[in-house]
Amino acid sequence: MSRRSLLGLLVLGSLWGASYMFIKIALDDLSPAMVVFGRTALAALVLVPLAMRRDALGGLTGALGVIAVLAVVQVSAPFLLISAGEQEISSSLTGILVSSTPLFTAVLAIWVDREERSSGPRALGLLAGFLGVALLIGLDLGGSSYALLGGLAVALAGLGYAIGLFIVKRSAVTLAPIGLAAATMTASAVLTAPLAAIGAPTVAPSLETVGAMLALGLLGTGVAFAIFNTLIVTIGPARVALVTYIAPVFAVFYGVTLLGETVSLATIAGLVLIVGGSWIAAGQTLPRPGRRPRPVPAYAGGAAPDSSRTSRRRAA
């Protein structure tokens, strides 16, 4: 991996990790639905022109059903759950809990995808990861029923991301990743617009909120997906998948240093168990120089792919 690609991977992890901080700031003045509508609409403003420039919108008219389902399962619903949950829990915990997506992928694979099933060490990784989730929810969030519900909502978002991965793999393998992401973000903005209108603020949001939303939509969602799809081409999807394990570390760093959030020993232990367990459960290994990575499906949700053993697809 070149230094430029490694830098791109770190920038991507830093942007996705910062998203939870921006959500936390924006929630001071905006409803969860407004936050989701704003970030997806702004992301579409970045991704649609890029997809058009790369001629990556071909074939989308024949996949409107897939796009609609992904817009609900992989973007709108998880984004809403994360924003709603983050009203009750810290951005640090949110970033850690979202990184459990590979764990849900491994569980769903028992019934829907033989290639992704976990056994042996991978099953132990799955167990360790869910132990980390239980540790965070039970110890860090167990003192408040609202915080507990918030944590469960964020964890449920990871399930939505996992379901979306299987939909992409089975139904949209011929679509360019950046084109699919642009269409999905656009559809998500349209779907969440009515909810955003209902919860629209009666007074103008603060400049801090406006800045957080611009950063969340344009950088944390739009630019991040542009970098993501560029890296898919340059270093391969398997290596890009490593960002799944980088982003939560950035989320904790931002939460502690910029928002003044506290991190307990249970938080650190949960981070290690979830990230480490997800790594093992997904069958990840560090890419070897000169070894061609095996591809994974493009991810239109809010985190990177979690496994490297999926069918080939055309990258934008």
Summary of the structure (lengths in Angstrom):
residues: 316
radius of gyration: 18.1
end to end distance: 19.8
largest distance: 57.1
contacts: 1236
relative contact order: 0.23
helix: 73%
strand: 0%
